[in-house]
Each structure stands twice: as structure tokens, then as C-alpha cells.
Amino acid sequence: MKCMNKHTDTISEVVATMVQGATNWNTELTQEWLQEYVDDWVSFYRKRTADGEVASYIPILEEANRDHLGISIVGNNGMTVRSGDADIPFTIQSISKVLTFVVACMERGLSYILDRVDVEPTGGSFNSIMHLEISRVEKPFNPFVNAGAITVTSMLEGKTSDQKLEPFYELLEKMLDYRPALNVDVYESERDSSMRNRAIGYYLLETGFLESDLNVTLETYFKQCSVEITIDDLARIGMIIANDGENPANQEEIIPRQVARLAKALMLTCGMYDASGKFAAYVGVPAKSGVSGGIIALSPSRARDETLPFMSGCGIGVYGPALDDKGNSIAGIRLLRHIANQWDLSVF
């Protein structure tokens, strides 16, 4: 077997070489080689954390270690690769918007939600009010900017924040086989410092977009963002969404197919704040980021080069709290771009 350079050989060349040179080809050997490559890539891109800064507008998030970087990949076929700082819990933040959108669609119906929240990218900051005022829109642009997410949260059924969030927790429990906990310290820090979100909330209240009490809506929103998860959780959630809402382990439909497919479309077009267009062009996978440094990404099943890993589809979780000026994990994006290109994960 020839000597392989991790930075010059493509993973396709590596796997092809292994197939030619190994008579005892098996899944364990494949995973061993993939693990070595992912470890190398994480080590290489960890250097880019120095180019970013941790989120500061939520005070407690400033305590994160800027140098952390980890990734977890879970395939529909059961193969798992994880590397770097993979065991550090963090709060889900804006990644929760994907799940509350799913829950709202399941509770109220897809057409009801889409009548009240659009599916268009904004090209502006995720916490901007300007686009709402200038455009005089009839509804928020999409459910992943804060105005759209708060509107969706207001449509969750229930009169209290705990009642509104119960189906959210139930969905997580079905996906993960456990119920994640609320990080109370992060929740209180967000509640006490999120003046911009309160301003957005009052604007939505004035324009008639909210369907529940403002304070209850904001309390629910701050809590959903403060649920604590890991990159393994994100990878598993991504795998299920990639598989059109069905858990490949037992073929249980957890999310209706139409809702899961729309969630994927929104993640591709609106999931990375106002860097979504570049991410779609250069990485090419549906993804959603959060200001704690998390990214959930996914790749559906692709009928292309069968020598590449995860051709049956996969979910990916990334954690890297050093952010770029758009609010996305600066090293996490570069790591995802490298892996997506090497393994041909793009949906295009």
C-alpha cells in the first residue's frame, strides 16, 4: 500500500488504494482510516480559532474556550467518527430554531406556519429589525432570523413557556433517547441581557405578528436557546433530518417527510445567517449555526462514488466557539468545507 499524504490525497484516492491493497477489507478498517484523517483535519483547522472571538453579547458565553474545536459524524449506516473536543456540552442557541419550526409545523400545520412566516433569505444580520421596517413585510422573512424565530415560538401551543416547550423536549427525546436539560445560568444571562430581542419582540407585537403574550414568548425563546446538548446530539438530529425525518435505526418517522424536507431547504438557504449564500456555494450542505459555536449539518443519501464514506447520508455536529463576524464558528466552517469537498458531501 502506498504512503498517503493527508493534505494532498483525496479521501477517494485513499479508499481506492485501500480497496486495491487490502485483502481483509472491512468496516472497522475503513473507520480506522477515516478517524486518522479527521483527527488530522481537526488539528489543522484548530489553528483558525485564533482568527475568531467568542460571543460577548450574552455575557456567560464569553467564558467559553476559544481554542475548542470538535466534530461528530453519524452515518445512516451506523458508522460514527468523532474527533477533537467532542465531549464538551454547550447550549443549542439558534440551532433550536430548526426544531421549534418543526414542532410548530407539526402542531399547527405547514400551511398555517408558512402563511405567517416566509422562507426567503434576508442578506442581513440575524438580529436586525431594519429589514422589517424598510420592506414593510407582511410576515418575517424566514424562521431562522430572530424575528421569524420569535414569531414561530409565539405560535407554539400552550399558555406558559413550559407548556410551549414540552413538545420541543419530546421531539428531542425521540431523537436522542434522553431529555436534554436547560442550562439555567445561560438562560438567566440571555434573559437579562437580550435587549435587542426584546426590541424585536415589541416590534412584532406592534405589527400583530405575535400569537401569544410577549413575555411568555420571549421567556420560551430564551429557554429554547439555552438547552444544553453535545455535538453527538447534533449529529444524530442531523442524520434523522437528512433521512427525511425517519430514524434509520428503526425506520420510525419522527418528523413528517414534507416538514423535514422544508427544514433542509431552509437550512441550506438561510441557516448560516447572512453568510448562507457563500456557505451553500462553497460547502453545499444544509446547516444551521448558533452563537455558542455549534453547527448542525447534514448530507442526504447520494448515488455517486461508492468508494466515498457516508454515501448513504449522515448528520454532522461541530463545536467551535470562536466566531467570525457573521456569528458562525470560524474554524468549524473551514473544517466542514474541507470535509464536504474531500468526501463530496454537497447536495448539488
C-alpha positions as CSV (number, residue, x, y, z in Angstrom):
1,M,0.0,0.0,0.0
2,K,1.4,3.4,-0.9
3,C,2.2,6.1,1.6
4,M,-0.6,8.7,1.7
5,N,-0.3,12.4,2.4
6,K,-3.4,13.6,4.3
7,H,-3.2,17.1,2.8
8,T,-2.8,16.1,-0.9
9,D,-4.6,12.8,-1.4
10,T,-8.3,13.0,-1.7
11,I,-10.3,10.6,0.5
12,S,-11.5,8.9,-2.7
13,E,-7.9,8.1,-3.7
14,V,-7.2,6.8,-0.2
15,V,-10.2,4.5,-0.1
16,A,-9.5,3.2,-3.6
17,T,-5.9,2.4,-2.6
18,M,-7.2,0.6,0.5
19,V,-9.6,-1.5,-1.6
20,Q,-6.8,-2.5,-4.0
21,G,-4.2,-3.2,-1.3
22,A,-6.2,-4.8,1.5
23,T,-7.4,-8.3,1.1
24,N,-9.2,-8.2,4.5
25,W,-11.4,-5.1,3.7
26,N,-13.9,-4.4,6.4
27,T,-15.9,-1.6,8.1
28,E,-13.5,-1.4,11.1
29,L,-10.5,-0.8,8.8
30,T,-12.5,1.9,6.9
31,Q,-13.4,3.7,10.1
32,E,-9.8,3.5,11.4
33,W,-8.5,5.3,8.3
34,L,-11.3,7.9,8.4
35,Q,-10.6,8.5,12.1
36,E,-7.0,9.2,11.3
37,Y,-7.8,11.7,8.6
38,V,-10.5,13.5,10.6
39,D,-8.1,13.8,13.6
40,D,-5.5,15.4,11.3
41,W,-8.0,17.8,9.8
42,V,-9.3,18.9,13.2
43,S,-5.7,19.5,14.4
44,F,-5.0,21.5,11.3
45,Y,-8.1,23.8,11.4
46,R,-7.9,24.3,15.2
47,K,-5.3,27.0,14.3
48,R,-8.0,29.1,12.8
49,T,-9.8,29.6,16.1
50,A,-7.3,32.3,16.8
51,D,-8.9,34.3,14.0
52,G,-12.3,34.5,15.8
53,E,-13.8,35.7,19.0
54,V,-16.3,34.1,21.4
55,A,-19.8,35.6,21.6
56,S,-19.9,38.6,24.0
57,Y,-23.4,40.0,23.8
58,I,-24.6,37.1,26.1
59,P,-22.1,37.5,29.0
60,I,-21.9,33.9,30.1
61,L,-20.9,32.8,26.6
62,E,-17.7,34.8,26.9
63,E,-16.5,32.1,29.3
64,A,-16.1,29.5,26.5
65,N,-12.6,28.4,25.5
66,R,-11.9,30.0,22.1
67,D,-9.5,27.2,21.1
68,H,-12.0,24.3,21.4
69,L,-12.9,22.5,18.2
70,G,-14.7,19.2,17.8
71,I,-16.7,17.3,15.3
72,S,-19.0,14.3,15.3
73,I,-20.3,12.5,12.2
74,V,-23.1,9.8,12.3
75,G,-24.0,7.9,9.2
76,N,-27.3,6.4,8.3
77,N,-25.4,3.0,8.2
78,G,-24.3,3.4,11.8
79,M,-20.7,4.5,11.1
80,T,-19.6,7.2,13.6
81,V,-16.4,9.3,13.5
82,R,-15.8,11.9,16.2
83,S,-12.7,14.0,16.9
84,G,-11.3,16.9,18.9
85,D,-13.2,18.5,21.8
86,A,-16.2,16.2,21.3
87,D,-17.4,15.8,24.9
88,I,-18.0,19.5,25.8
89,P,-21.6,20.4,26.4
90,F,-22.8,23.7,25.1
91,T,-26.2,25.4,24.6
92,I,-28.1,24.9,21.4
93,Q,-28.8,28.6,20.8
94,S,-30.1,29.4,17.2
95,I,-29.9,25.7,16.2
96,S,-33.1,25.4,18.3
97,K,-34.9,27.4,15.6
98,V,-34.9,24.4,13.3
99,L,-36.6,22.3,15.9
100,T,-39.2,24.8,17.0
101,F,-40.1,25.4,13.4
102,V,-40.6,21.6,13.0
103,V,-42.7,21.4,16.2
104,A,-44.8,24.4,15.1
105,C,-45.5,22.8,11.7
106,M,-46.4,19.5,13.4
107,E,-48.7,21.3,15.8
108,R,-50.4,23.9,13.6
109,G,-49.9,22.5,10.1
110,L,-47.4,23.5,7.4
111,S,-49.7,25.9,5.6
112,Y,-50.6,27.7,8.8
113,I,-47.0,28.5,9.6
114,L,-46.0,29.4,6.1
115,D,-48.9,31.9,5.9
116,R,-47.2,33.7,8.8
117,V,-43.5,33.3,8.3
118,D,-41.8,33.4,4.9
119,V,-38.9,31.3,3.6
120,E,-36.8,34.0,2.0
121,P,-33.1,34.8,2.9
122,T,-32.6,38.3,4.2
123,G,-29.0,39.1,3.3
124,G,-28.9,41.0,6.7
125,S,-28.0,40.3,10.2
126,F,-29.9,37.6,12.1
127,N,-31.0,40.1,14.8
128,S,-31.9,43.0,12.6
129,I,-35.1,45.0,12.7
130,M,-34.2,47.2,9.8
131,H,-35.4,44.8,7.0
132,L,-38.8,44.5,8.7
133,E,-39.2,48.3,8.8
134,I,-37.8,49.2,5.4
135,S,-39.5,46.5,3.5
136,R,-42.8,46.7,5.3
137,V,-43.2,43.0,5.0
138,E,-46.4,41.2,5.7
139,K,-44.5,38.5,7.6
140,P,-40.9,37.9,8.9
141,F,-38.5,36.7,6.2
142,N,-37.8,33.2,7.5
143,P,-37.9,31.2,10.7
144,F,-34.2,31.3,11.3
145,V,-33.7,35.1,11.7
146,N,-34.6,36.2,15.2
147,A,-37.8,38.0,14.2
148,G,-39.1,34.9,12.4
149,A,-38.0,32.6,15.2
150,I,-39.7,34.6,17.9
151,T,-42.9,34.6,15.7
152,V,-42.7,30.8,15.4
153,T,-42.2,30.5,19.1
154,S,-45.3,32.6,19.7
155,M,-47.3,30.0,17.6
156,L,-46.3,27.0,19.8
157,E,-49.3,25.7,21.7
158,G,-49.6,26.4,25.4
159,K,-50.1,29.4,27.7
160,T,-46.8,29.1,29.7
161,S,-43.2,28.7,28.5
162,D,-43.1,25.2,30.0
163,Q,-46.3,24.2,28.1
164,K,-44.9,25.6,24.9
165,L,-41.6,23.8,25.2
166,E,-42.9,20.4,26.2
167,P,-43.3,19.2,22.5
168,F,-39.9,20.6,21.8
169,Y,-38.4,18.5,24.6
170,E,-40.5,15.5,23.5
171,L,-39.1,15.8,19.9
172,L,-35.5,15.9,21.3
173,E,-36.2,12.9,23.5
174,K,-37.4,10.9,20.5
175,M,-34.3,11.8,18.5
176,L,-31.7,11.4,21.2
177,D,-33.2,8.8,23.6
178,Y,-32.8,11.2,26.5
179,R,-34.2,14.6,27.5
180,P,-31.6,17.4,27.4
181,A,-31.6,19.8,30.3
182,L,-32.0,23.6,30.5
183,N,-28.8,25.4,31.4
184,V,-30.3,27.8,33.9
185,D,-27.2,30.1,34.1
186,V,-27.2,30.6,30.3
187,Y,-31.0,31.2,30.3
188,E,-30.8,33.8,33.0
189,S,-27.8,35.5,31.2
190,E,-29.8,35.7,28.0
191,R,-33.0,36.8,29.7
192,D,-31.2,39.6,31.5
193,S,-29.0,40.9,28.5
194,S,-31.1,40.3,25.3
195,M,-32.3,43.9,24.8
196,R,-32.2,43.5,21.0
197,N,-34.5,40.5,21.1
198,R,-36.9,42.4,23.4
199,A,-36.9,45.2,20.9
200,I,-37.7,42.8,18.1
201,G,-40.5,41.3,20.3
202,Y,-42.1,44.7,20.8
203,Y,-41.9,45.4,17.1
204,L,-43.6,42.1,16.4
205,L,-46.2,42.8,19.0
206,E,-47.0,46.2,17.5
207,T,-47.3,44.8,14.0
208,G,-49.6,42.0,15.1
209,F,-47.2,39.1,14.3
210,L,-47.2,37.5,17.8
211,E,-49.8,35.0,18.7
212,S,-49.1,34.7,22.4
213,D,-48.2,37.0,25.3
214,L,-44.9,38.9,24.6
215,N,-43.3,38.0,27.9
216,V,-44.3,34.3,27.6
217,T,-43.0,34.2,24.1
218,L,-39.6,35.7,25.0
219,E,-39.3,33.5,28.0
220,T,-39.9,30.5,25.8
221,Y,-37.4,31.7,23.2
222,F,-34.6,32.3,25.7
223,K,-35.2,28.9,27.2
224,Q,-35.2,27.0,23.9
225,C,-31.8,28.6,23.1
226,S,-30.4,27.6,26.5
227,V,-31.0,23.8,26.2
228,E,-27.6,22.1,26.6
229,I,-26.5,19.5,24.1
230,T,-23.3,18.0,22.5
231,I,-22.0,17.5,19.0
232,D,-23.1,13.9,19.2
233,D,-26.6,15.1,19.7
234,L,-26.4,17.5,16.8
235,A,-25.0,14.7,14.5
236,R,-27.9,12.4,15.4
237,I,-30.5,15.1,14.9
238,G,-28.9,15.9,11.5
239,M,-28.9,12.3,10.5
240,I,-32.6,12.0,11.1
241,I,-33.4,15.2,9.2
242,A,-31.1,14.1,6.4
243,N,-33.2,10.9,6.2
244,D,-36.4,12.9,5.6
245,G,-37.4,12.7,9.3
246,E,-37.1,8.9,9.7
247,N,-34.7,7.3,12.2
248,P,-32.7,4.9,10.0
249,A,-32.0,2.7,13.1
250,N,-35.7,1.6,13.4
251,Q,-37.5,3.2,10.4
252,E,-39.6,5.3,12.8
253,E,-40.9,8.5,11.3
254,I,-40.1,11.2,13.9
255,I,-40.7,14.2,11.6
256,P,-43.2,14.2,8.7
257,R,-41.3,14.0,5.4
258,Q,-42.6,17.2,4.0
259,V,-41.6,19.2,7.1
260,A,-38.2,17.6,7.2
261,R,-37.6,18.4,3.5
262,L,-38.6,22.1,4.1
263,A,-36.3,22.3,7.1
264,K,-33.4,21.1,4.9
265,A,-34.2,23.7,2.3
266,L,-34.3,26.4,4.9
267,M,-31.0,25.2,6.4
268,L,-29.4,25.4,3.0
269,T,-30.7,28.9,2.1
270,C,-31.0,30.6,5.5
271,G,-29.1,28.5,8.1
272,M,-25.8,30.4,8.3
273,Y,-27.1,33.9,9.0
274,D,-26.0,36.4,6.2
275,A,-23.2,34.0,5.1
276,S,-25.7,31.4,3.9
277,G,-25.2,32.1,0.2
278,K,-21.4,31.6,0.4
279,F,-21.8,28.5,2.6
280,A,-24.2,27.0,0.1
281,A,-21.8,27.7,-2.7
282,Y,-18.6,26.6,-1.1
283,V,-19.7,23.9,1.3
284,G,-23.1,22.8,-0.2
285,V,-24.8,21.1,2.7
286,P,-27.8,22.1,4.7
287,A,-26.6,23.6,8.0
288,K,-27.6,25.8,11.0
289,S,-25.3,27.6,13.3
290,G,-25.6,29.1,16.8
291,V,-23.6,31.8,18.6
292,S,-22.4,29.3,21.2
293,G,-20.2,27.9,18.4
294,G,-22.4,24.9,17.4
295,I,-23.2,23.9,13.8
296,I,-25.6,21.2,12.8
297,A,-25.0,20.0,9.2
298,L,-26.3,17.0,7.1
299,S,-25.9,15.3,3.8
300,P,-28.7,13.2,2.4
301,S,-28.1,9.9,0.6
302,R,-26.2,10.4,-2.7
303,A,-25.8,7.9,-5.6
304,R,-22.3,8.9,-6.8
305,D,-18.9,7.5,-6.0
306,E,-19.5,4.4,-3.8
307,T,-15.9,4.4,-2.6
308,L,-16.5,7.6,-0.6
309,P,-17.7,7.4,3.0
310,F,-21.2,8.3,4.2
311,M,-22.8,8.0,0.7
312,S,-25.9,6.7,2.4
313,G,-26.2,10.1,4.2
314,C,-25.1,11.5,7.5
315,G,-25.6,14.1,10.2
316,I,-22.7,16.3,11.4
317,G,-22.3,18.2,14.7
318,V,-19.5,20.8,15.1
319,Y,-18.5,22.8,18.1
320,G,-16.0,25.8,17.9
321,P,-16.9,28.8,20.0
322,A,-14.6,31.2,18.2
323,L,-16.9,33.1,15.8
324,D,-16.4,35.1,12.6
325,D,-18.0,38.5,12.0
326,K,-21.3,36.8,10.9
327,G,-21.7,34.8,14.1
328,N,-20.6,31.5,12.7
329,S,-17.9,29.2,14.1
330,I,-14.8,30.3,12.2
331,A,-12.8,27.1,12.4
332,G,-16.0,25.0,12.2
333,I,-16.9,26.3,8.8
334,R,-13.4,25.7,7.4
335,L,-13.4,22.2,8.8
336,L,-16.9,21.5,7.3
337,R,-15.8,22.9,3.9
338,H,-12.7,20.7,3.8
339,I,-14.7,17.5,4.7
340,A,-17.6,18.3,2.4
341,N,-15.1,18.8,-0.5
342,Q,-13.0,15.8,0.3
343,W,-16.0,13.4,0.7
344,D,-18.2,15.0,-1.9
345,L,-21.0,15.6,0.6
346,S,-22.5,18.6,-1.4
347,V,-26.2,18.2,-2.3
348,F,-25.5,19.8,-5.7
